[in-house]
Amino acid sequence: MSGLQGLEINGLSGEENLFSVAKDKVALLVNVASKCGLTPQYQGLEKLYGDLGDQGFVVMGFPCNQFGAQEPGEPEEILEFCRTAYSVSFPLSEKIDVNGAGRHPLYAWLTDDANGFPGDIEWNFEKFLVDRSGQVVKRYPPQTPPDDPVLLQDIVDLL
């Protein structure tokens, strides 16, 4: 596969090809959930997006209900929660599976052995950093906060 640009996914509001917003940008891809102990990471993710967006950086969230049924809502409910509770303005995709037989092609690609970061997604808020050419360069565990110094430095190094 040719990287992130070779994939397609719809936005939570029905937008087509959400990945078009990541073209030629550094992207942090995160599987998200509204009812998780890590949900407050939305605040830090939004701050990253706001602080670095004008430098060619984008955060993209991928709602997933596979971990403890912590994203049970319909698209409208998820959007309302994210916007109201955390002022989220970064792109959110349609709800997807990140593991198992129904795994979305994005997560099949992210976790492919060939990309160097194999293995199932552990939990909500696992993060992947993708460079401007659309290649995966780093994977971070769910507990890694958006303001983690290593994560921040990795992003800055790619900008």
N, C-alpha and C positions, 0 to 999 in steps of 0.2 A: 504494500500500500504506500501511497505517496505522502503519507503524513496526515495531519489534521485536515488539510484542505481537500483531501480525497474523501472525506466523510460528510454526511448530512444528518441533521436533526432539526426537528421543529421546535419553535419556542413555546413556552408555556401559554402564551396568548394566541398561538396558532401561526406565528411567523414561520415562513419557510427558510430553510438553510441558515440556521442560527450561526453556523460557523463562519459565515461571511463577515461577521463583526470581528473575527479574530485574524483575518487575513493580514499578513505582514506585521502582526503584533506578538508580543510575548503574552502568553495566556496561562492563568492559573485555573485549572479545571478541578472542581470540587463536587463530590456527591453530597447533597444536602438533605436535611429533614427538619421539620418544624417543631417536633415534639421530642427532641433529643437533649441530653445533658450538654451536648456540644453546640446546640443551636445558637447560643450567644456569640459564636464565632462569626455569625452574619455581620455583626457590628464591625469587627476587625476587617473582614473581607470587603465590606463597603468602604471602609476608610482607605484600604489599599487601592481600591478602584478609583476612588476620588482623588487620592494623592498622586497616583502614577498614571492615570488614564491619558493625560495629555502628552505622556512620553512614549506612547505606543504600547500600553499595557492594558489587559482586560482580564477580569475575573468572570468565570462562567460557572453557574450553578446547575446541577443536574439532580432534581428531586428524585428520591428513591424511597420506596416503602419496604425494602427487604430486611431491614434491621429493626426488629422489635415493633414493626408496624408503626414507625414513628413519623411517617408522612402519609397519613390516611386521606387527606383532603382532595377535593376536586381542584382543577387548575385555578378557578376563580378564588377559592379559599386560600390556596397556597400563596397566590399573588397578593391578596389582601393582607394576609398575615405578614409576609415579608416586607411589604411596603409600610404597613402600619407599625409593626413592632420594631423594625430595624432600618427603615427608610432605604431598603434595597433598591438600587437602580441598575445594578449590573444584570446582564442577560441571564435568564433562567430558561431551561429547556422543558419540554414535555416530561412527564414522569416516566422514568425508565428503570429497568433492571440492570444492575452492575455485575451480578454474578449469576451463575447457573445457565440452564438451557436457553432462557430468554434474554441473556445478556445482550445489551445493545452493542452494535458493532464498534462504537466508540470505546467502550470498556474492553471489548475483545482486543482491540488494537493497543490501547494503553497498557494492558497487562500481557501482551504478547512477548514471548521469550526474546524475539528479535529486537525488541526495543530496550531490553535490559532491565525491565522492572516487572518480572512475572509474578503471578500469584493473585488469588482472589482478593477482593476489597475486604478489609477487616471490619469496617464500621462506617457510619456516617462521618462526613467531613475529611475523608482521605483526599489528599491533594496531589496533583500532577502538574509540573511546570513544563510548558511547551515553548520552544524558541520561535523566533520570527519565521523560520522556514517550515514550521509545523511539526518539528520532531520533539519527542519526549526527552527531557534532559534530567529530570529529577522526580522522585516520589517521596512524599512525606506522610507519616502516619496521622491518623485522625486527631490525636491529641496535640499535634503541632499547631500552636496558635498563629493567626495571620501576622502577628507582630514579632514572631520568632526571629532573632538576629540572623541566623543562618539562612532562613527562607528569604528574608529581606535582602540579604547580600546576594543570594543567588539571582533574585529578580533584577536587582540593580546591575549585576554583572552582565545580564543579557540585554539590558536596555541600552 
